[in-house]
Amino acid sequence: MAKGNRAGHRRFGNIRRLPSGRYQVSYLGLDGQRRYGPDTFERKFDAERFLALIEVQIYHGEWADPELGKVELRDYAERWIAQRPGLRPRTSDLYFWLLRKHITPFLGGVPLGKLSTAMIRQWRSELLSSGVSVSVAAKAYRLLRAVLTTAVDEDKILARNPCRVRGAGDEQTGERPVLTVAQVFELADLLGRRSFGNIRKIIGGYRLRYARNGRMHAHSEVFATRAAAEWALWNMGRDGLADTNHDRRYRALVLLATFASLRWGEATALRRCDIDVSIGAITVRAAFAERSTGELVLSAPKSRAGRRVVGIPAAIIPILQEHLAIFVAPAPGALLFTGVKGGPLRRSNFNKMSAWPHAVRAIGAEGLHFHDLRHTGNHLAAVSGAGLRDLMTRMGHDSERAAIIYQHRARGADELITTAIDAHIQAEQTRRAGGGQGDAGGLRAGG
């Protein structure tokens, strides 16, 4: 028969000796429910030391319910993402993808209480050795660390976060390119050019046929890859050797996204009522987010400071006026930038419809992302001489001084930045005009 402690003998918990001769411990948790130790002990001293440790954890608020620690990581992490307050749709999609692709296959079935730093270090090592990039592995690690931080701080499931692998959450991203003003205008003018022709696979490569003056011709060269044939066809159109169609709806988008430092979702959500060419300003009040399912979600900008008023350089206002007259419906709520059928522009097919890869290659910036236009605009703003708070207002970045930032929304402080950017553009216009290039870089208001 097991022997228990005499009443009042211990200040915290109980120790009893089992028929096997080993010692079992029990204690009352914070919820008043009796808990038993996960193991029995060969020596009574070890059982007493275990209870002393539990008592200290409870006293300092560090005790974790061992029953809750039996929840599997997969289930806990899925609930964490679904219940996360204020999570943007694209961020939610990214988190679920990282969880299902890179975390669940390795750690999903492990109970939270069984996770250890060594286990997480091994998981990260296996990710990298299987070909996952350092950047993606860092994103997955940061997600796991955030999930387990909640398990420690809020739900009290774990006493300590096992994500303690030094440098595992660091992302070494390369410096993104900054375009010159000339490159920005050249890109704006090249986007939307599409040459008429077709490409078919033959033995030994790809055959290109192109239209010129309404008649089809066969190219004399056989290309090794489809990409090489597509690049040749696009270049023939640019050089006037093939018939082309030029959809100029992307021209104003590039200029505004660059010189007003707009994110893709912010630019594509702009409406006619958001732009005032008479004073040269736009109001950013919403943003589109395209989910992995293809659904477009209209919501507030990425951050609180994302709702802002941004000045427009005077040099691009004639181009914006032309765009408003040709491509934007007269209703105040009409979208400023749309696809060919009048719907919102989608990130998923923008590259193809605008021939973005060919255009950025032609200006010497192969691999350029649309977001790099905002990076270029931020660079131009930063060299204007404006103060940090004014720069953050223009860029739509949050800070601890949000109240001060919002005081500048009426464009007063933004005028210095806009004027400086305008000076860069005017200088480029003067240089091109002096060189006889005039409208070649997309500087004219018409056509």
ABEGO torsion letter per residue (X at the ends): XBBBBBBGABABEBBBBBAAGBBBBBBBBAAGBBBBBABBBABAAAAAAAAAAAAAAAAAGABBBAAAAABBAAAAAAAAAAABBGBBAAAAAAAAAAAAAAAAAAAAABBAAABBAAAAAAAAAAAAAAGBBAAAAAAAAAAAAAAAAAAAAAAGABABBABABBGAABBBBBBBBBBBAAAAAAAAAABGBBBBEBBBBBBGEBBBBBBBGGBBBBBABBBABAAAAAAAAAAAAAAGABBBBBBAAAAAAAAAAAAAGBBAAAAAABBAAABBAAAGBBBBABBBBBBAAGBBBBBBBABAAABBBBBBBAAAAAAAAAAAAAABBABAABBABBBAAGBBBBAAAAAAAAGAAAAAAAAGABGBBAAAAAAAAAAAAAAAGBBAAAAAAAAGBBBAAAAAAAAAAAGAAAAAAAAAAAAAAAAAAAAAAAAGAEAAAGABABX
